[in-house]
Amino acid sequence: MLSAEQLVKITSAGTISIPKDFRKYLELQKGGYVKISMEGDHLVIKKATIS
């Protein structure tokens, strides 16, 4: 079961890791791409397809 939210730590380089269950649900693979946008005070991450 996919949880609605998870706490993720930001590294000193400013990177975050997408939790495994989220990656699995969205079928994100190593080397894949996501789109990041702002909606108010929220970051929105969407699966991206590069063709």
mmCIF entry with sequence, helices, sheets and N, C-alpha, C, O atoms, coordinates in Angstrom:
data_MODEL
# 
_entry.id   MODEL 
# 
_entity.id                         1 
_entity.type                       polymer 
_entity.pdbx_number_of_molecules   1 
# 
_entity_poly.entity_id                      1 
_entity_poly.type                           'polypeptide(L)' 
_entity_poly.nstd_linkage                   no 
_entity_poly.nstd_monomer                   no 
_entity_poly.pdbx_seq_one_letter_code       MLSAEQLVKITSAGTISIPKDFRKYLELQKGGYVKISMEGDHLVIKKATIS 
_entity_poly.pdbx_seq_one_letter_code_can   MLSAEQLVKITSAGTISIPKDFRKYLELQKGGYVKISMEGDHLVIKKATIS 
_entity_poly.pdbx_strand_id                 A 
# 
loop_
_entity_poly_seq.entity_id 
_entity_poly_seq.num 
_entity_poly_seq.mon_id 
_entity_poly_seq.hetero 
1 1  MET n 
1 2  LEU n 
1 3  SER n 
1 4  ALA n 
1 5  GLU n 
1 6  GLN n 
1 7  LEU n 
1 8  VAL n 
1 9  LYS n 
1 10 ILE n 
1 11 THR n 
1 12 SER n 
1 13 ALA n 
1 14 GLY n 
1 15 THR n 
1 16 ILE n 
1 17 SER n 
1 18 ILE n 
1 19 PRO n 
1 20 LYS n 
1 21 ASP n 
1 22 PHE n 
1 23 ARG n 
1 24 LYS n 
1 25 TYR n 
1 26 LEU n 
1 27 GLU n 
1 28 LEU n 
1 29 GLN n 
1 30 LYS n 
1 31 GLY n 
1 32 GLY n 
1 33 TYR n 
1 34 VAL n 
1 35 LYS n 
1 36 ILE n 
1 37 SER n 
1 38 MET n 
1 39 GLU n 
1 40 GLY n 
1 41 ASP n 
1 42 HIS n 
1 43 LEU n 
1 44 VAL n 
1 45 ILE n 
1 46 LYS n 
1 47 LYS n 
1 48 ALA n 
1 49 THR n 
1 50 ILE n 
1 51 SER n 
# 
_struct_asym.id          A 
_struct_asym.entity_id   1 
# 
_struct_conf.conf_type_id            HELX_P 
_struct_conf.id                      HELX_P1 
_struct_conf.pdbx_PDB_helix_id       AA1 
_struct_conf.beg_label_comp_id       LYS 
_struct_conf.beg_label_asym_id       A 
_struct_conf.beg_label_seq_id        20 
_struct_conf.pdbx_beg_PDB_ins_code   ? 
_struct_conf.end_label_comp_id       LEU 
_struct_conf.end_label_asym_id       A 
_struct_conf.end_label_seq_id        26 
_struct_conf.pdbx_end_PDB_ins_code   ? 
_struct_conf.beg_auth_comp_id        LYS 
_struct_conf.beg_auth_asym_id        A 
_struct_conf.beg_auth_seq_id         20 
_struct_conf.end_auth_comp_id        LEU 
_struct_conf.end_auth_asym_id        A 
_struct_conf.end_auth_seq_id         26 
_struct_conf.pdbx_PDB_helix_class    1 
_struct_conf.details                 ? 
_struct_conf.pdbx_PDB_helix_length   7 
# 
_struct_conf_type.id          HELX_P 
_struct_conf_type.criteria    ? 
_struct_conf_type.reference   ? 
# 
_struct_sheet.id               AA1 
_struct_sheet.type             ? 
_struct_sheet.number_strands   2 
_struct_sheet.details          ? 
# 
_struct_sheet_order.sheet_id     AA1 
_struct_sheet_order.range_id_1   1 
_struct_sheet_order.range_id_2   2 
_struct_sheet_order.offset       ? 
_struct_sheet_order.sense        anti-parallel 
# 
loop_
_struct_sheet_range.sheet_id 
_struct_sheet_range.id 
_struct_sheet_range.beg_label_comp_id 
_struct_sheet_range.beg_label_asym_id 
_struct_sheet_range.beg_label_seq_id 
_struct_sheet_range.pdbx_beg_PDB_ins_code 
_struct_sheet_range.end_label_comp_id 
_struct_sheet_range.end_label_asym_id 
_struct_sheet_range.end_label_seq_id 
_struct_sheet_range.pdbx_end_PDB_ins_code 
_struct_sheet_range.beg_auth_comp_id 
_struct_sheet_range.beg_auth_asym_id 
_struct_sheet_range.beg_auth_seq_id 
_struct_sheet_range.end_auth_comp_id 
_struct_sheet_range.end_auth_asym_id 
_struct_sheet_range.end_auth_seq_id 
AA1 1 TYR A 33 ? GLU A 39 ? TYR A 33 GLU A 39 
AA1 2 HIS A 42 ? ALA A 48 ? HIS A 42 ALA A 48 
# 
loop_
_atom_site.group_PDB 
_atom_site.id 
_atom_site.type_symbol 
_atom_site.label_atom_id 
_atom_site.label_alt_id 
_atom_site.label_comp_id 
_atom_site.label_asym_id 
_atom_site.label_entity_id 
_atom_site.label_seq_id 
_atom_site.pdbx_PDB_ins_code 
_atom_site.Cartn_x 
_atom_site.Cartn_y 
_atom_site.Cartn_z 
_atom_site.occupancy 
_atom_site.B_iso_or_equiv 
_atom_site.pdbx_formal_charge 
_atom_site.auth_seq_id 
_atom_site.auth_comp_id 
_atom_site.auth_asym_id 
_atom_site.auth_atom_id 
_atom_site.pdbx_PDB_model_num 
ATOM 1   N N  . MET A 1 1  ? 0.846  -1.187 0.000   1.00 0.00 ? 1  MET A N  1 
ATOM 2   C CA . MET A 1 1  ? 0.000  0.000  0.000   1.00 0.00 ? 1  MET A CA 1 
ATOM 3   C C  . MET A 1 1  ? 0.885  1.242  0.000   1.00 0.00 ? 1  MET A C  1 
ATOM 4   O O  . MET A 1 1  ? 1.829  1.335  0.784   1.00 0.00 ? 1  MET A O  1 
ATOM 5   N N  . LEU A 1 2  ? 0.582  2.189  -0.873  1.00 0.00 ? 2  LEU A N  1 
ATOM 6   C CA . LEU A 1 2  ? 1.369  3.413  -1.007  1.00 0.00 ? 2  LEU A CA 1 
ATOM 7   C C  . LEU A 1 2  ? 0.920  4.420  0.030   1.00 0.00 ? 2  LEU A C  1 
ATOM 8   O O  . LEU A 1 2  ? -0.259 4.765  0.107   1.00 0.00 ? 2  LEU A O  1 
ATOM 9   N N  . SER A 1 3  ? 1.885  4.900  0.841   1.00 0.00 ? 3  SER A N  1 
ATOM 10  C CA . SER A 1 3  ? 1.542  5.923  1.831   1.00 0.00 ? 3  SER A CA 1 
ATOM 11  C C  . SER A 1 3  ? 1.443  7.280  1.147   1.00 0.00 ? 3  SER A C  1 
ATOM 12  O O  . SER A 1 3  ? 2.076  7.503  0.115   1.00 0.00 ? 3  SER A O  1 
ATOM 13  N N  . ALA A 1 4  ? 0.654  8.183  1.714   1.00 0.00 ? 4  ALA A N  1 
ATOM 14  C CA . ALA A 1 4  ? 0.403  9.494  1.114   1.00 0.00 ? 4  ALA A CA 1 
ATOM 15  C C  . ALA A 1 4  ? 1.621  10.400 1.182   1.00 0.00 ? 4  ALA A C  1 
ATOM 16  O O  . ALA A 1 4  ? 1.835  11.212 0.282   1.00 0.00 ? 4  ALA A O  1 
ATOM 17  N N  . GLU A 1 5  ? 2.423  10.275 2.231   1.00 0.00 ? 5  GLU A N  1 
ATOM 18  C CA . GLU A 1 5  ? 3.592  11.131 2.352   1.00 0.00 ? 5  GLU A CA 1 
ATOM 19  C C  . GLU A 1 5  ? 4.671  10.445 3.168   1.00 0.00 ? 5  GLU A C  1 
ATOM 20  O O  . GLU A 1 5  ? 4.391  9.565  3.982   1.00 0.00 ? 5  GLU A O  1 
ATOM 21  N N  . GLN A 1 6  ? 5.904  10.859 2.938   1.00 0.00 ? 6  GLN A N  1 
ATOM 22  C CA . GLN A 1 6  ? 7.040  10.348 3.697   1.00 0.00 ? 6  GLN A CA 1 
ATOM 23  C C  . GLN A 1 6  ? 8.004  11.494 3.940   1.00 0.00 ? 6  GLN A C  1 
ATOM 24  O O  . GLN A 1 6  ? 8.096  12.422 3.136   1.00 0.00 ? 6  GLN A O  1 
ATOM 25  N N  . LEU A 1 7  ? 8.721  11.425 5.051   1.00 0.00 ? 7  LEU A N  1 
ATOM 26  C CA . LEU A 1 7  ? 9.729  12.421 5.388   1.00 0.00 ? 7  LEU A CA 1 
ATOM 27  C C  . LEU A 1 7  ? 11.031 12.054 4.683   1.00 0.00 ? 7  LEU A C  1 
ATOM 28  O O  . LEU A 1 7  ? 11.503 10.922 4.795   1.00 0.00 ? 7  LEU A O  1 
ATOM 29  N N  . VAL A 1 8  ? 11.617 13.016 3.952   1.00 0.00 ? 8  VAL A N  1 
ATOM 30  C CA . VAL A 1 8  ? 12.843 12.794 3.198   1.00 0.00 ? 8  VAL A CA 1 
ATOM 31  C C  . VAL A 1 8  ? 13.835 13.890 3.571   1.00 0.00 ? 8  VAL A C  1 
ATOM 32  O O  . VAL A 1 8  ? 13.473 15.066 3.603   1.00 0.00 ? 8  VAL A O  1 
ATOM 33  N N  . LYS A 1 9  ? 15.085 13.516 3.854   1.00 0.00 ? 9  LYS A N  1 
ATOM 34  C CA . LYS A 1 9  ? 16.119 14.474 4.241   1.00 0.00 ? 9  LYS A CA 1 
ATOM 35  C C  . LYS A 1 9  ? 16.792 15.069 3.006   1.00 0.00 ? 9  LYS A C  1 
ATOM 36  O O  . LYS A 1 9  ? 17.060 14.364 2.033   1.00 0.00 ? 9  LYS A O  1 
ATOM 37  N N  . ILE A 1 10 ? 17.063 16.374 3.057   1.00 0.00 ? 10 ILE A N  1 
ATOM 38  C CA . ILE A 1 10 ? 17.791 17.058 1.993   1.00 0.00 ? 10 ILE A CA 1 
ATOM 39  C C  . ILE A 1 10 ? 19.280 16.968 2.326   1.00 0.00 ? 10 ILE A C  1 
ATOM 40  O O  . ILE A 1 10 ? 19.682 17.291 3.444   1.00 0.00 ? 10 ILE A O  1 
ATOM 41  N N  . THR A 1 11 ? 20.105 16.529 1.361   1.00 0.00 ? 11 THR A N  1 
ATOM 42  C CA . THR A 1 11 ? 21.541 16.413 1.595   1.00 0.00 ? 11 THR A CA 1 
ATOM 43  C C  . THR A 1 11 ? 22.204 17.784 1.518   1.00 0.00 ? 11 THR A C  1 
ATOM 44  O O  . THR A 1 11 ? 21.578 18.765 1.116   1.00 0.00 ? 11 THR A O  1 
ATOM 45  N N  . SER A 1 12 ? 23.471 17.843 1.904   1.00 0.00 ? 12 SER A N  1 
ATOM 46  C CA . SER A 1 12 ? 24.215 19.107 1.835   1.00 0.00 ? 12 SER A CA 1 
ATOM 47  C C  . SER A 1 12 ? 24.354 19.597 0.395   1.00 0.00 ? 12 SER A C  1 
ATOM 48  O O  . SER A 1 12 ? 24.563 20.789 0.169   1.00 0.00 ? 12 SER A O  1 
ATOM 49  N N  . ALA A 1 13 ? 24.241 18.704 -0.572  1.00 0.00 ? 13 ALA A N  1 
ATOM 50  C CA . ALA A 1 13 ? 24.293 19.076 -1.987  1.00 0.00 ? 13 ALA A CA 1 
ATOM 51  C C  . ALA A 1 13 ? 22.922 19.524 -2.497  1.00 0.00 ? 13 ALA A C  1 
ATOM 52  O O  . ALA A 1 13 ? 22.793 19.921 -3.655  1.00 0.00 ? 13 ALA A O  1 
ATOM 53  N N  . GLY A 1 14 ? 21.892 19.463 -1.636  1.00 0.00 ? 14 GLY A N  1 
ATOM 54  C CA . GLY A 1 14 ? 20.550 19.884 -2.020  1.00 0.00 ? 14 GLY A CA 1 
ATOM 55  C C  . GLY A 1 14 ? 19.741 18.808 -2.723  1.00 0.00 ? 14 GLY A C  1 
ATOM 56  O O  . GLY A 1 14 ? 18.702 19.106 -3.311  1.00 0.00 ? 14 GLY A O  1 
ATOM 57  N N  . THR A 1 15 ? 20.196 17.565 -2.672  1.00 0.00 ? 15 THR A N  1 
ATOM 58  C CA . THR A 1 15 ? 19.465 16.486 -3.327  1.00 0.00 ? 15 THR A CA 1 
ATOM 59  C C  . THR A 1 15 ? 18.545 15.765 -2.352  1.00 0.00 ? 15 THR A C  1 
ATOM 60  O O  . THR A 1 15 ? 18.755 15.782 -1.139  1.00 0.00 ? 15 THR A O  1 
ATOM 61  N N  . ILE A 1 16 ? 17.514 15.130 -2.919  1.00 0.00 ? 16 ILE A N  1 
ATOM 62  C CA . ILE A 1 16 ? 16.616 14.285 -2.143  1.00 0.00 ? 16 ILE A CA 1 
ATOM 63  C C  . ILE A 1 16 ? 16.495 12.939 -2.848  1.00 0.00 ? 16 ILE A C  1 
ATOM 64  O O  . ILE A 1 16 ? 16.787 12.833 -4.040  1.00 0.00 ? 16 ILE A O  1 
ATOM 65  N N  . SER A 1 17 ? 16.072 11.926 -2.131  1.00 0.00 ? 17 SER A N  1 
ATOM 66  C CA . SER A 1 17 ? 15.811 10.614 -2.716  1.00 0.00 ? 17 SER A CA 1 
ATOM 67  C C  . SER A 1 17 ? 14.314 10.391 -2.759  1.00 0.00 ? 17 SER A C  1 
ATOM 68  O O  . SER A 1 17 ? 13.609 10.690 -1.796  1.00 0.00 ? 17 SER A O  1 
ATOM 69  N N  . ILE A 1 18 ? 13.827 9.868  -3.870  1.00 0.00 ? 18 ILE A N  1 
ATOM 70  C CA . ILE A 1 18 ? 12.414 9.518  -3.988  1.00 0.00 ? 18 ILE A CA 1 
ATOM 71  C C  . ILE A 1 18 ? 12.255 8.131  -3.365  1.00 0.00 ? 18 ILE A C  1 
ATOM 72  O O  . ILE A 1 18 ? 12.918 7.188  -3.796  1.00 0.00 ? 18 ILE A O  1 
ATOM 73  N N  . PRO A 1 19 ? 11.389 7.992  -2.363  1.00 0.00 ? 19 PRO A N  1 
ATOM 74  C CA . PRO A 1 19 ? 11.238 6.701  -1.689  1.00 0.00 ? 19 PRO A CA 1 
ATOM 75  C C  . PRO A 1 19 ? 10.901 5.563  -2.665  1.00 0.00 ? 19 PRO A C  1 
ATOM 76  O O  . PRO A 1 19 ? 10.223 5.762  -3.672  1.00 0.00 ? 19 PRO A O  1 
ATOM 77  N N  . LYS A 1 20 ? 11.392 4.383  -2.337  1.00 0.00 ? 20 LYS A N  1 
ATOM 78  C CA . LYS A 1 20 ? 11.261 3.204  -3.200  1.00 0.00 ? 20 LYS A CA 1 
ATOM 79  C C  . LYS A 1 20 ? 9.814  2.911  -3.599  1.00 0.00 ? 20 LYS A C  1 
ATOM 80  O O  . LYS A 1 20 ? 9.548  2.616  -4.765  1.00 0.00 ? 20 LYS A O  1 
ATOM 81  N N  . ASP A 1 21 ? 8.876  2.989  -2.654  1.00 0.00 ? 21 ASP A N  1 
ATOM 82  C CA . ASP A 1 21 ? 7.492  2.656  -3.005  1.00 0.00 ? 21 ASP A CA 1 
ATOM 83  C C  . ASP A 1 21 ? 6.902  3.677  -3.979  1.00 0.00 ? 21 ASP A C  1 
ATOM 84  O O  . ASP A 1 21 ? 6.062  3.321  -4.805  1.00 0.00 ? 21 ASP A O  1 
ATOM 85  N N  . PHE A 1 22 ? 7.331  4.947  -3.896  1.00 0.00 ? 22 PHE A N  1 
ATOM 86  C CA . PHE A 1 22 ? 6.874  5.956  -4.859  1.00 0.00 ? 22 PHE A CA 1 
ATOM 87  C C  . PHE A 1 22 ? 7.467  5.663  -6.242  1.00 0.00 ? 22 PHE A C  1 
ATOM 88  O O  . PHE A 1 22 ? 6.765  5.734  -7.250  1.00 0.00 ? 22 PHE A O  1 
ATOM 89  N N  . ARG A 1 23 ? 8.775  5.330  -6.282  1.00 0.00 ? 23 ARG A N  1 
ATOM 90  C CA . ARG A 1 23 ? 9.423  5.006  -7.562  1.00 0.00 ? 23 ARG A CA 1 
ATOM 91  C C  . ARG A 1 23 ? 8.772  3.798  -8.206  1.00 0.00 ? 23 ARG A C  1 
ATOM 92  O O  . ARG A 1 23 ? 8.541  3.775  -9.415  1.00 0.00 ? 23 ARG A O  1 
ATOM 93  N N  . LYS A 1 24 ? 8.477  2.798  -7.395  1.00 0.00 ? 24 LYS A N  1 
ATOM 94  C CA . LYS A 1 24 ? 7.846  1.584  -7.924  1.00 0.00 ? 24 LYS A CA 1 
ATOM 95  C C  . LYS A 1 24 ? 6.462  1.896  -8.481  1.00 0.00 ? 24 LYS A C  1 
ATOM 96  O O  . LYS A 1 24 ? 6.120  1.451  -9.577  1.00 0.00 ? 24 LYS A O  1 
ATOM 97  N N  . TYR A 1 25 ? 5.666  2.655  -7.737  1.00 0.00 ? 25 TYR A N  1 
ATOM 98  C CA . TYR A 1 25 ? 4.308  3.004  -8.161  1.00 0.00 ? 25 TYR A CA 1 
ATOM 99  C C  . TYR A 1 25 ? 4.321  3.774  -9.485  1.00 0.00 ? 25 TYR A C  1 
ATOM 100 O O  . TYR A 1 25 ? 3.492  3.522  -10.360 1.00 0.00 ? 25 TYR A O  1 
ATOM 101 N N  . LEU A 1 26 ? 5.262  4.713  -9.628  1.00 0.00 ? 26 LEU A N  1 
ATOM 102 C CA . LEU A 1 26 ? 5.349  5.535  -10.841 1.00 0.00 ? 26 LEU A CA 1 
ATOM 103 C C  . LEU A 1 26 ? 6.216  4.910  -11.928 1.00 0.00 ? 26 LEU A C  1 
ATOM 104 O O  . LEU A 1 26 ? 6.390  5.486  -13.002 1.00 0.00 ? 26 LEU A O  1 
ATOM 105 N N  . GLU A 1 27 ? 6.763  3.720  -11.641 1.00 0.00 ? 27 GLU A N  1 
ATOM 106 C CA . GLU A 1 27 ? 7.643  3.012  -12.573 1.00 0.00 ? 27 GLU A CA 1 
ATOM 107 C C  . GLU A 1 27 ? 8.827  3.879  -12.979 1.00 0.00 ? 27 GLU A C  1 
ATOM 108 O O  . GLU A 1 27 ? 9.180  3.951  -14.156 1.00 0.00 ? 27 GLU A O  1 
ATOM 109 N N  . LEU A 1 28 ? 9.447  4.546  -11.981 1.00 0.00 ? 28 LEU A N  1 
ATOM 110 C CA . LEU A 1 28 ? 10.634 5.357  -12.220 1.00 0.00 ? 28 LEU A CA 1 
ATOM 111 C C  . LEU A 1 28 ? 11.857 4.460  -12.118 1.00 0.00 ? 28 LEU A C  1 
ATOM 112 O O  . LEU A 1 28 ? 11.969 3.656  -11.193 1.00 0.00 ? 28 LEU A O  1 
ATOM 113 N N  . GLN A 1 29 ? 12.762 4.596  -13.059 1.00 0.00 ? 29 GLN A N  1 
ATOM 114 C CA . GLN A 1 29 ? 13.960 3.775  -13.102 1.00 0.00 ? 29 GLN A CA 1 
ATOM 115 C C  . GLN A 1 29 ? 15.205 4.638  -12.942 1.00 0.00 ? 29 GLN A C  1 
ATOM 116 O O  . GLN A 1 29 ? 15.160 5.846  -13.174 1.00 0.00 ? 29 GLN A O  1 
ATOM 117 N N  . LYS A 1 30 ? 16.300 4.030  -12.552 1.00 0.00 ? 30 LYS A N  1 
ATOM 118 C CA . LYS A 1 30 ? 17.584 4.729  -12.478 1.00 0.00 ? 30 LYS A CA 1 
ATOM 119 C C  . LYS A 1 30 ? 17.879 5.335  -13.848 1.00 0.00 ? 30 LYS A C  1 
ATOM 120 O O  . LYS A 1 30 ? 17.749 4.656  -14.867 1.00 0.00 ? 30 LYS A O  1 
ATOM 121 N N  . GLY A 1 31 ? 18.271 6.595  -13.878 1.00 0.00 ? 31 GLY A N  1 
ATOM 122 C CA . GLY A 1 31 ? 18.570 7.274  -15.135 1.00 0.00 ? 31 GLY A CA 1 
ATOM 123 C C  . GLY A 1 31 ? 17.352 7.920  -15.774 1.00 0.00 ? 31 GLY A C  1 
ATOM 124 O O  . GLY A 1 31 ? 17.466 8.589  -16.801 1.00 0.00 ? 31 GLY A O  1 
ATOM 125 N N  . GLY A 1 32 ? 16.173 7.720  -15.163 1.00 0.00 ? 32 GLY A N  1 
ATOM 126 C CA . GLY A 1 32 ? 14.948 8.318  -15.692 1.00 0.00 ? 32 GLY A CA 1 
ATOM 127 C C  . GLY A 1 32 ? 14.856 9.793  -15.329 1.00 0.00 ? 32 GLY A C  1 
ATOM 128 O O  . GLY A 1 32 ? 15.727 10.331 -14.647 1.00 0.00 ? 32 GLY A O  1 
ATOM 129 N N  . TYR A 1 33 ? 13.803 10.434 -15.788 1.00 0.00 ? 33 TYR A N  1 
ATOM 130 C CA . TYR A 1 33 ? 13.613 11.862 -15.558 1.00 0.00 ? 33 TYR A CA 1 
ATOM 131 C C  . TYR A 1 33 ? 12.291 12.148 -14.859 1.00 0.00 ? 33 TYR A C  1 
ATOM 132 O O  . TYR A 1 33 ? 11.315 11.413 -15.009 1.00 0.00 ? 33 TYR A O  1 
ATOM 133 N N  . VAL A 1 34 ? 12.285 13.234 -14.093 1.00 0.00 ? 34 VAL A N  1 
ATOM 134 C CA . VAL A 1 34 ? 11.063 13.768 -13.510 1.00 0.00 ? 34 VAL A CA 1 
ATOM 135 C C  . VAL A 1 34 ? 11.033 15.264 -13.792 1.00 0.00 ? 34 VAL A C  1 
ATOM 136 O O  . VAL A 1 34 ? 12.076 15.878 -14.013 1.00 0.00 ? 34 VAL A O  1 
ATOM 137 N N  . LYS A 1 35 ? 9.840  15.849 -13.784 1.00 0.00 ? 35 LYS A N  1 
ATOM 138 C CA . LYS A 1 35 ? 9.669  17.291 -13.912 1.00 0.00 ? 35 LYS A CA 1 
ATOM 139 C C  . LYS A 1 35 ? 9.315  17.832 -12.538 1.00 0.00 ? 35 LYS A C  1 
ATOM 140 O O  . LYS A 1 35 ? 8.487  17.252 -11.835 1.00 0.00 ? 35 LYS A O  1 
ATOM 141 N N  . ILE A 1 36 ? 9.939  18.945 -12.149 1.00 0.00 ? 36 ILE A N  1 
ATOM 142 C CA . ILE A 1 36 ? 9.657  19.568 -10.858 1.00 0.00 ? 36 ILE A CA 1 
ATOM 143 C C  . ILE A 1 36 ? 9.123  20.967 -11.107 1.00 0.00 ? 36 ILE A C  1 
ATOM 144 O O  . ILE A 1 36 ? 9.718  21.745 -11.853 1.00 0.00 ? 36 ILE A O  1 
ATOM 145 N N  . SER A 1 37 ? 7.990  21.286 -10.473 1.00 0.00 ? 37 SER A N  1 
ATOM 146 C CA . SER A 1 37 ? 7.391  22.609 -10.614 1.00 0.00 ? 37 SER A CA 1 
ATOM 147 C C  . SER A 1 37 ? 6.918  23.095 -9.244  1.00 0.00 ? 37 SER A C  1 
ATOM 148 O O  . SER A 1 37 ? 6.842  22.326 -8.286  1.00 0.00 ? 37 SER A O  1 
ATOM 149 N N  . MET A 1 38 ? 6.604  24.380 -9.177  1.00 0.00 ? 38 MET A N  1 
ATOM 150 C CA . MET A 1 38 ? 6.096  24.986 -7.953  1.00 0.00 ? 38 MET A CA 1 
ATOM 151 C C  . MET A 1 38 ? 4.597  25.230 -8.106  1.00 0.00 ? 38 MET A C  1 
ATOM 152 O O  . MET A 1 38 ? 4.134  25.693 -9.149  1.00 0.00 ? 38 MET A O  1 
ATOM 153 N N  . GLU A 1 39 ? 3.857  24.914 -7.067  1.00 0.00 ? 39 GLU A N  1 
ATOM 154 C CA . GLU A 1 39 ? 2.430  25.245 -6.970  1.00 0.00 ? 39 GLU A CA 1 
ATOM 155 C C  . GLU A 1 39 ? 2.232  25.850 -5.594  1.00 0.00 ? 39 GLU A C  1 
ATOM 156 O O  . GLU A 1 39 ? 2.095  25.132 -4.604  1.00 0.00 ? 39 GLU A O  1 
ATOM 157 N N  . GLY A 1 40 ? 2.218  27.191 -5.537  1.00 0.00 ? 40 GLY A N  1 
ATOM 158 C CA . GLY A 1 40 ? 2.145  27.867 -4.243  1.00 0.00 ? 40 GLY A CA 1 
ATOM 159 C C  . GLY A 1 40 ? 3.406  27.567 -3.453  1.00 0.00 ? 40 GLY A C  1 
ATOM 160 O O  . GLY A 1 40 ? 4.514  27.856 -3.906  1.00 0.00 ? 40 GLY A O  1 
ATOM 161 N N  . ASP A 1 41 ? 3.236  26.982 -2.262  1.00 0.00 ? 41 ASP A N  1 
ATOM 162 C CA . ASP A 1 41 ? 4.403  26.634 -1.435  1.00 0.00 ? 41 ASP A CA 1 
ATOM 163 C C  . ASP A 1 41 ? 4.730  25.137 -1.510  1.00 0.00 ? 41 ASP A C  1 
ATOM 164 O O  . ASP A 1 41 ? 5.351  24.587 -0.601  1.00 0.00 ? 41 ASP A O  1 
ATOM 165 N N  . HIS A 1 42 ? 4.305  24.478 -2.610  1.00 0.00 ? 42 HIS A N  1 
ATOM 166 C CA . HIS A 1 42 ? 4.536  23.044 -2.787  1.00 0.00 ? 42 HIS A CA 1 
ATOM 167 C C  . HIS A 1 42 ? 5.440  22.783 -3.994  1.00 0.00 ? 42 HIS A C  1 
ATOM 168 O O  . HIS A 1 42 ? 5.341  23.462 -5.016  1.00 0.00 ? 42 HIS A O  1 
ATOM 169 N N  . LEU A 1 43 ? 6.318  21.796 -3.858  1.00 0.00 ? 43 LEU A N  1 
ATOM 170 C CA . LEU A 1 43 ? 7.041  21.269 -5.005  1.00 0.00 ? 43 LEU A CA 1 
ATOM 171 C C  . LEU A 1 43 ? 6.206  20.116 -5.558  1.00 0.00 ? 43 LEU A C  1 
ATOM 172 O O  . LEU A 1 43 ? 5.744  19.262 -4.801  1.00 0.00 ? 43 LEU A O  1 
ATOM 173 N N  . VAL A 1 44 ? 6.018  20.092 -6.850  1.00 0.00 ? 44 VAL A N  1 
ATOM 174 C CA . VAL A 1 44 ? 5.275  19.006 -7.498  1.00 0.00 ? 44 VAL A CA 1 
ATOM 175 C C  . VAL A 1 44 ? 6.250  18.254 -8.403  1.00 0.00 ? 44 VAL A C  1 
ATOM 176 O O  . VAL A 1 44 ? 6.898  18.853 -9.261  1.00 0.00 ? 44 VAL A O  1 
ATOM 177 N N  . ILE A 1 45 ? 6.349  16.948 -8.209  1.00 0.00 ? 45 ILE A N  1 
ATOM 178 C CA . ILE A 1 45 ? 7.250  16.116 -9.003  1.00 0.00 ? 45 ILE A CA 1 
ATOM 179 C C  . ILE A 1 45 ? 6.393  15.191 -9.859  1.00 0.00 ? 45 ILE A C  1 
ATOM 180 O O  . ILE A 1 45 ? 5.548  14.455 -9.351  1.00 0.00 ? 45 ILE A O  1 
ATOM 181 N N  . LYS A 1 46 ? 6.631  15.246 -11.184 1.00 0.00 ? 46 LYS A N  1 
ATOM 182 C CA . LYS A 1 46 ? 5.867  14.421 -12.118 1.00 0.00 ? 46 LYS A CA 1 
ATOM 183 C C  . LYS A 1 46 ? 6.806  13.563 -12.958 1.00 0.00 ? 46 LYS A C  1 
ATOM 184 O O  . LYS A 1 46 ? 7.909  13.985 -13.305 1.00 0.00 ? 46 LYS A O  1 
ATOM 185 N N  . LYS A 1 47 ? 6.358  12.371 -13.275 1.00 0.00 ? 47 LYS A N  1 
ATOM 186 C CA . LYS A 1 47 ? 7.116  11.468 -14.148 1.00 0.00 ? 47 LYS A CA 1 
ATOM 187 C C  . LYS A 1 47 ? 7.239  12.126 -15.515 1.00 0.00 ? 47 LYS A C  1 
ATOM 188 O O  . LYS A 1 47 ? 6.268  12.682 -16.028 1.00 0.00 ? 47 LYS A O  1 
ATOM 189 N N  . ALA A 1 48 ? 8.421  12.067 -16.103 1.00 0.00 ? 48 ALA A N  1 
ATOM 190 C CA . ALA A 1 48 ? 8.639  12.651 -17.427 1.00 0.00 ? 48 ALA A CA 1 
ATOM 191 C C  . ALA A 1 48 ? 9.111  11.565 -18.388 1.00 0.00 ? 48 ALA A C  1 
ATOM 192 O O  . ALA A 1 48 ? 9.831  10.647 -17.998 1.00 0.00 ? 48 ALA A O  1 
ATOM 193 N N  . THR A 1 49 ? 8.701  11.680 -19.632 1.00 0.00 ? 49 THR A N  1 
ATOM 194 C CA . THR A 1 49 ? 9.130  10.754 -20.666 1.00 0.00 ? 49 THR A CA 1 
ATOM 195 C C  . THR A 1 49 ? 9.913  11.534 -21.710 1.00 0.00 ? 49 THR A C  1 
ATOM 196 O O  . THR A 1 49 ? 9.399  12.486 -22.297 1.00 0.00 ? 49 THR A O  1 
ATOM 197 N N  . ILE A 1 50 ? 11.141 11.136 -21.937 1.00 0.00 ? 50 ILE A N  1 
ATOM 198 C CA . ILE A 1 50 ? 11.998 11.769 -22.944 1.00 0.00 ? 50 ILE A CA 1 
ATOM 199 C C  . ILE A 1 50 ? 12.016 10.831 -24.159 1.00 0.00 ? 50 ILE A C  1 
ATOM 200 O O  . ILE A 1 50 ? 12.372 9.658  -24.048 1.00 0.00 ? 50 ILE A O  1 
ATOM 201 N N  . SER A 1 51 ? 11.629 11.368 -25.308 1.00 0.00 ? 51 SER A N  1 
ATOM 202 C CA . SER A 1 51 ? 11.613 10.515 -26.519 1.00 0.00 ? 51 SER A CA 1 
ATOM 203 C C  . SER A 1 51 ? 12.567 11.007 -27.566 1.00 0.00 ? 51 SER A C  1 
ATOM 204 O O  . SER A 1 51 ? 12.674 10.407 -28.635 1.00 0.00 ? 51 SER A O  1 
# 
